[in-house]
Amino acid sequence: MGNSKSGAVSKEILEDLKLHTKFTETEIVQWYENFKKQCPEGRITKEEFQSIYTRFFPESDAQTYAQHVFRSFDTNEDGTLDFKEYIIALHMTSTGKTTSKLEWAFSLFDVDRNGYITKSEVKEICTAIFKLIPKDELAALAEDENTAEKRANKLWNVFEKGDNDRVAEGEFIQGVLDNEDALRLIQSSGRPVKDACQKAQGSF
């Protein structure tokens, strides 16, 4: 185990990921081996990421949502995801604390990355999410949240802001934590990511 053969995850990255995620060393090493098989260059491009989502959600239009998720994961904005970015994102969206998940959700909704979210950005993400929802599930949604616009309005009303106002990250997290309905809606926004991550464990 102590050999440093090329292709093995570096000790520095391994220790960093063990410190910042709930994954064990064995899990991280396994993830890395799978990651390198799928991405020999050690990076995922936006196009590759979109194709992963399209494969995992064949009955839906996953392209737009995948683009937004990729943007939220690409923390250094270089247009690719390296292994560390991928695993930290995986942790935040699947096993992280509620506040970590809400921090990620804020970055998903902050489409222009200016540190605030607006009602139009909330609507944009809700529209992308609705493209993923199967028709039979759409029929079962509550009347006040069965379209992207209704869901965006419901979320935005939590913050008691006008249509042209904006919400900072702290306000967003506190507002969602204080409102069970909003927390449920935000968690459902991240569900496709969690589903994709779980499916990825077998193939990625």
PyMOL commands that set and color helices and strands:
alter all, ss='L'
color gray80, all
select helices_A, chain A and resi 11-20+25-38+46-56+63-73+83-94+98-109+119-130+135-139+143-145+148-158+169-177+180-203
alter helices_A, ss='H'
color red, helices_A
select strands_A, chain A and resi 43-45+80-82+116-118+166-168
alter strands_A, ss='S'
color yellow, strands_A
deselect
rebuild
show_as cartoon
